[in-house]
Amino acid sequence: MTRTTTIAAAVLSAAVALTLAACSSGSTGAPATSAAPAATETAAALEGSITVFAAASLKSTFTELADEFEAANPGVTVELNFAGSSDLVTQITEGAPADVFASADEKNMAKLTDGGLIEADAPVDFATNVLTIAVPPGNPAGIAAFSDLAKPEVKTVICAAQVPCGSATVTVEEATGVTLTPVSEESSVTDVLGKVTSGEADAGLVYVTDVIAAGDAVEGIEFPESGEAVNTYPIAPVTASANAEIAQAFIDFVTGSTGQGVLSAAGFGKP
């Protein structure tokens, strides 16, 4: 290369550099466009479906929350499956397709974390609940205290011991020294409530939230010993979920301000 060619190349390079510098200056030119459009774009909308396995006592609140979550995410469908927590654990263990599990107690959640079906650090506590006595309107059996449920003439219905509401009942029995002889033991708290509303039972042990949800169909009789058995509700994504992002988004919705507001209005306590 000749010296003249070298000088020309240098001049050309300097001109290019000056042009680039001028283009980069925003003093007089049009506003510069963003070099990183991703920073200004909104996150991609969620699309798909999830199946939520939730304790029977969550039926009213989770039905409402699923509707609100779908409204906020038009591309998402939430399927709900309600039953006693122990029954849900059995279903998931046997391979039922679940994306989220919400239990009415920590013991049943632990069964799935111990089995590797839910990550050990995944469950998040989102609510608490306590027992109360549900009786038909007018309280025909005259129930006034927990000990009245043990009277021979009173037809009492409770949850089976493996169900969270049944486990809580056992705890209250031990704390009070009162042993109940129920006419039936049910697999979910909603089944207990059904026995009372149908007139098949004089009284049933259910959660405070169940009495509130039942409205005028039953009356609630509070008893101080219920504080001996406070149930804590955890929620977690199932590891086999095919829609982990949506599952986590739903959990965040439940544990966030909207979910906590709905749960509080239904009578659930803070975790």
N, C-alpha and C positions, 0 to 999 in steps of 0.2 A: 504493500500500500504506500502511495506517495505522501509527502508531507501535506500537500494541498488537500488530498482526500481526507487525511487525518483531521486537519483543521475543520473541514466542512462537516465532518461527522460530529466533531465536538460542538460546533455551533448548533447543529440540528438537535443534539441531545439537550443543550441548554434551552433551546426554544421549547422543546417538549416539556421540560421540567417547569418552565415558567407558565406554560399553558395549564398544566396540571395544578399548579399552585393557585392560579387564578380561578380554576373551576372549583377548587376546594374552599375558596373564600366565600363567605356569605354576606360580604359587606354591601354589594350592590345588586347581586344576581337574584333570581327567583328562589324561593325557599327550597332547600334541599329535601329530596325524598329520603325516607328511611332506608338504610342499607340492611336492616334486619326486620322484615315485615312480620316475622314470627312473634316479635315482642309486642306488636300491637294487635295481633289477631286473638280472638277469644278461643278458649279451650274447646276442643271438639265435643259435640253433644254426645251424651251417652245413648247407646242403642243396644237393645237386646232384652232379655228377660231373666228374672231370678225367681227362685222358689224359697220362701221364708218359712221355716218350721218354728212355730212359736207356741209357748205355753197357753193352755186354754184360757187362763185368766187375762190374757192379752188380746183376746178376740176383738173387742170393741175398739180399743185404742189402735191396734196395729191395722185394722181394717181402715180406719180413718187416716192413719199415717201413710199407708200404701196408696190410698187415693191421692193424698197431697203430694207424695213423692212422684207419682205418675204425672200429675198435673204440672209439676216443676220440670219434669223430664219426659216430654211427649214421645220420645222414642223408646221408652222403657215400659215393660209390663212386669208387675209384681204378682206372683201367685202365692197364696197363703195356705198353710196347712196347720190347723190347730188341734192339739190333743194334750193329754197329760205329759209333762216333761219326760218322764221315764219311758212312755210309749214312743215319743219322738226320738229318744236316744236309741231305742231298739230299731226303729225304722232306718235311721241314718247308719247305724252299725251294720244293718243287713243290706245296705247299698241303695237306699232310697235317694233319689237325686235332690239334694238340698244345697243351697248356696249360703244360707244364713241360719243360725240356730239361736233362738232366744229362750232361755230357760227360766223357770220360776225359782230356781235355787242354784247354788254353786256346786252342790254335790253331783247333780246330773250333768252339768257342764264338764266337771272333772272326769267323768267317765269317757267323754270324747277326747279330751286332751291327753288322758292317760293312754288311750288307744291310738293316738297319732292321727285322729281324724280332724282335729282342730289344733293349731299351733298353741303351745303352752302359754305363750305371752300374748295371745290374741284376744281373749275375752275381756270385755269392758263392762263394768257394772253400770246400769242405767236407771234402776228403780228399786224401790223396796215396797213391801206390802205386809200387812198383818191380818190375822184372822178376826172374824166377828161371827156372831150367831145370826143366822137368817131364819125368820119365822114367817108364817103366813100373815096377811093383813089382820090386825086385831089381836094377834098373839094368843090364839085360843088356848094354848097349853099353859099360859102364864109364865113363860120363861123369863127369869130375871137375872140369873147368874150362871156361870159355867157349870157349877155343881148340879143345877137343875137338869142338865142334859143326861145325868146318870140315873134319874128317877125311873123306876121300872115302867111306869105308865106313859113315859114320854118316848115317842118314836123319833130317835135321833139318827141322822145320816152323816157320815164323815167320808173323807177321802181315804183310800188305801194307803198303807204306810210308805210304799215306795214312791208315791206321788208327793211333790213338795208340800201341798196343803195337808196331806196325811202325816208327813214327817213333823210338820209344825204342830199338828194336833197331839202327837205323841209327846213332844217337848212340853206342851202345856199340861198334859196329864201328869207328867213326871213332876212338873213344878208345883202343881196344886195337890197332888196326891189323890186326884179323882180319876177313877178308871171308868171309861165309857163302855157301854154295851150296845153298839149301834144295830139298827135293824138291817143296815146294808153299808158296805164300803165301796165307794165308786172310784173309777179310774181317772176322773178329772173333776175339777171343782165345778165346772158347768153342769156336770151330771148330778152333783149334790144339790145345786141350786134348782135343777129341774125337778127333783123329788119334792122339794119344798113348795115350789110354785104349782105343782100338780096336785098338792094336797096329800101326797103319799107319806109325808113326814111332818112331824110337829116342829122340827128344828133341824138345821144343818149347819155345819161349820164351813164357812166360805171366807173369801177375802173381803175386806172392806170395799174394794173396788167393784166386786160382783154385786153387792147390795146397792151401791150407787147406780150401776148400770141397769139393774133390774127395775128401778123406778118404784112405782106403786105396787108392783107384783109381790114384794116382800117387805118386811120391816127388819131393821138391823138392831141387834142387842149387843152393845159393846160390853166387854169385860176386861178388867185391868190386867189379868194374867196374860192377855194376848201379847203384851210387850216382852214376854219371855221367849217368843218365837218370831223374830222379824226375818222375813225372807228377802234375800238380796237377789236381784235379777241380773244375770250377765248375758251379753250378746257377743257373737263372734262369727267370722266367716268360716265356712267349712273348707278344708284344704283342697277337696276335690272339685270345688266350684269351677265351672267353665266360664264364669263371668265375674271374676274376682274384683274388677274395677267397680262394677255396678253394686256388687255385694258390699264392698267397703263404703261406697257412697250412701247406700241405704243405712248402714250402721251409723255413719256420721250424721245422717239426718235424724235418726232416733236419739242420738246422744246430744244433738245440737239444740238450739233454742226452740225450734218448732216442735221437735219430738218431746222435749222436756215440758213444754207448755201443755201439750195434749195429755201427757201422762199425769201431770199435776192436777189438771182439771178433772181427771177421772178418779182421783183419790190416791194415786201412787205417791210414795215418799221419795225423797232424794236418796241416791245411793250413798 
